[in-house]
């Protein structure tokens, strides 16, 4: 059966007249009013008359709006004037004493068609009413008017009071009293509300009040049926369904009354008529509740024929509160959490109190999940369920004393028996719960201290707690950290709200929407609700609006729901030092941040930083991604940045924080580079930093750090391309060059270098642009884009001559030689590599010189100068060995292996290449590993060992190689040759066709050579 109707929203809230409900809704102030003795007499049905018949003559003015707008003084009805004057009086009465401005009253009476003299008319009507009403009843203030009526002097107020009393009586099991009170409330209606009162405001209120009257009627008829008065209700319900044919609740009550009266066929006929009418008039099916009732009638469900027996007196048994809020109809996902919590609650019987504490970021769905689980577990707690919103995220959290007072009353304790102190109330609370099985849902708790006095503490009872704080200090609690939804769950929730039809045709856009919402349930619900309310919008329209990060939080608000407001509650409770950390850490663009990097941002010692960050994790504003690493939810990061822009003073501190982060990454990456390449002068050419970097114990820990921080380093580069930080950002790319050669980060590295190159060009910084374009050329070679690389490197060489930067000169020449080699332009390659060796030698960079010599060795091999090539490779090895450059020594061995292979010295070649392969693997240079596999495959092919050649060619393809698609095509060609020799001709052809396709796409000359391999096959 449906629940009872709500009091109309236009007037005062239930919390003003019902403190127990106020505490449940988180209004501790209202609860406090309840706990304090009052000398004023509250409104009641007998003491607050609404009409002249049968009431005392004395007393203040009384008013009615549940019929014609009228006023009385004692038994005398006062003249209320013209329809417009009554409209003014009605508008003021319905504001419950609040002031209405003249413009609001003009809109209420005339709407958009107000007369030119409307203001004068308002003043005239007010003057006339003031003369009729008792002194002080109508007052002028703040440019407007207000009616100051005594408490209970308005019939609508009395109806609300009667309804609140009926709700309490029904909650206590006194159905007769509840029905009587609702009937009294209905008797206050005297025809059409606001009868003959003109104006748009009156029209809207008339509709609202009539709707409430129907809800009260439905509630009273529902209670009639619960008391067994089904036969008596049939005639009234028949008349009401005729007057309101589309009101399904009335049809449902009529079907139930007929069925209980033994008139099953008529009950089913009512359903058939309803279904036909809804289809003809609205094109919809009956609501699920009506459909379910029809099925139960068809099945002769015994429960339908068992109304509760009439009770003349309230039940003398134990009060069983049922305070849980309604669960949402579109609850989605969270299967594992529902099972985990349900299992705990279902085993509460026979155990000392079970406590589960849910923690998570605001908007993640803690309350929704807790309420859903609590409803599912109701059968395990037959003695009742208590609920309170503790307002822990707000500025004034509920006081445990007030909450305990409300709980005790809900459990049937008389006001006079409730003690004053917290300790005594908590003790009485536990005593009242002794022997009962009650579930307590403590929603939105501030901390464990607020929760402890409210825990039942008794065997068989259980408590569910939700909070943004992790309740680590709540002894014995089962802690649950609630994360955002999975993408599938998020899409399901979005679809339930928006509708399957709209989402099905734009699934990708819907995925973009839920991703922009960070899979946060509150954000998804807001976005979906906005879309559902705007039929002209497509899902793509919403996705486009959310794509703008600067506007995203503004877009995620609907009605009284707003993601930003939810985050603001948590931020407002932070201590100043926590708030500063929250703001500044949100400025960094990386996917997460390490503890050491955070310490640099905050300019604090490591230990203090860890304490701060862990405290933010406890508030759910920050997440612990892994030990020593932290991250924000995407929307929280946007909010943190907005707070930084708004609250971080002076604004220069934001730039200083990011500058410290850049310094930290640059200094740390430079140390990794120095460890990997001792003697390489690149580190001597880097910009100086004020922030110290990390110290590393060995090569492995240095590489671990570099690769773990790859995404954060490259994000920092792209975030630091302003004039003051550009050179340091570019130098960070140079220091982190291993990321370009690892394969895993090559594409991201390319994006960062392109951005740095463009920024340097725009700022006219020749020094930074030369280095950025050199780095970009290096990356493009790794990816196989040799033409683009050549253009960038030629530009870098020219910039080096203008800026006089020795680092750019040597490295740009070296990389340009490599790019020419890859397109078979061997003479150009030889010239540039010799110049590179000279430039490095002039700079005192022996490691750079060795690199150029090894690259030149590979060129000379291809040009047929094998002996000279082997000599250069040996020379390069000697330099690397002298410098202790184990990693770069592998590059020399790689070049030497190629030379030895061409000289027919296959065993020696394999020895050098296998050793190079091992070092590349140890240093996580995946692309170099793949290239080494390719060269080993070449050696085996030359030695006519085809199985091993095919095996290493396959590994080269699986691993990837320096040179991108060009080297992939070469590996496919070699694999095809090996397979052809092994008799696997069809597979060989497939490899060659793919190689031709890759070469053609790149415009490589090798395409014709591979195509020639296919011709004999085609001819055959």
Buried (B, 14 or more C-beta within 10 A) or exposed (E): BEEBBEBBEBBBBBBBBBBBBBBBBBBBBBBBBBBEEEEEEEBEBEEBBBBBEEBEEEBBBBBBBBBBBBBBBBBEBBEBBEBBBBBBBBBBBBBBBEBBEBBBBBBBBBEEEBEEEBBEBBBBBBEBBBEBBBEEBBBBEEEBBBBBBBBBBBBBBBBBBBBBBBBBBBBBBBBBBBBBBBBBBBBBBBEBBBBEBBBBBBEEBBEBBBEBBBBBBBBBBBBBBBBBBBEEBBEBBBEBBEEBBEBBBBBBBBBBBBBBBEBBEBBBEBBEEBBEBBEEEEEEEBBEEBEEBBEBBEEEBEEBEEBEEEBEEBEEEEBBBEBBBEBBEBBBBBEEBBEBBBEBBBEBBEEEBBBBBBBBBBBBBBBBBBBBBBBBBBEBBEBBBBBBBBBBBBEEBBBBBBBBBBBBBBBBBEEEEBBEEBEEBBBBBBEBBEEBBBBBBBBBBBBBEBBBBBBBBBBBBBBBBBBBBBBEEBEEBBBBBBBBBEEEBBBBBBBBBBEEEBBEEBEEBBBBBBBBBBBBBBBBBBBBBBBBEEEEBBBBBBBBBBEEEEEBBEBBBBEEBBBBEBBBBBBEBBEEBBBBBBBBBBBBBBEBBBBBBBBBBBEBEEEEBBEBBBBBBBBBBBBBBEEEBBBBBBBBBBBBBBBBEEEBEEEEBBBBBBBBBBBBBBBBBBBBBBBBBBBBBBBEBBBEBEBEBBEBEEBEBBBBBBBBBBBBBBBBBBBBBEEEBBBBBBBBBBBBBBBBBBBBBBEBBBEBBBBBBBBBBEBEBBBBBBBBBBBBBBBBBBBBBBEBBBBBBBBBBBBBBEBEBBBBBBBBBBBBBBBBBBBEBBEBBBBBBBBBBBBBBEBEBBBBBBBBBBBBBBBBBBBEBBEBBBBBBBBBBBBBBEBEBBBBBBBBBBBBBBBBBBBEBBEBBBBBBBBBBBBBBBBBBBBBBBBBBBBBBBBBBBBEBBEBBBBBBBBBBEBBBBBBBBBBBBBBBBBBBBBBBBEBEEBBBBBBBBBBBBBBEBEBEBBEEBBEBBEEEEEE
